[in-house]
Amino acid sequence: MNTVARFVNDESGATAIEYGLIAALIAVAIIVAATALGGNLSNLFQGISNRLGTVAVPGGAAPPANPPATP
């Protein structure tokens, strides 16, 4: 009977479960934040890429509009 009473009063498993739940909530928060920031970063880099594609290079470094025909 003493063994059953000790088992009922033991709370070490509850503490482990609480730590597990806290770790799971932190993991979910990290995943949500990474997903939200990932979309914003993707849009930012896409905008930079679009702007760089339309920049005129001074000094005529851009390729000619009509390349010469090869013989």
BELVENGI-V840205 format. One record per run of one state. SS is the DSSP state (@ for helix, = for strand, . for the rest). FROM is the first residue (numbers start at 1). LEN is the number of residues. If there is no record, write none. Layout:
ss-><SS;SS>
from-><FROM;FROM>
len-><LEN;LEN>
This chain:
ss-><.;@;.;@;.>
from-><1;2;10;12;54>
len-><1;8;2;42;18>
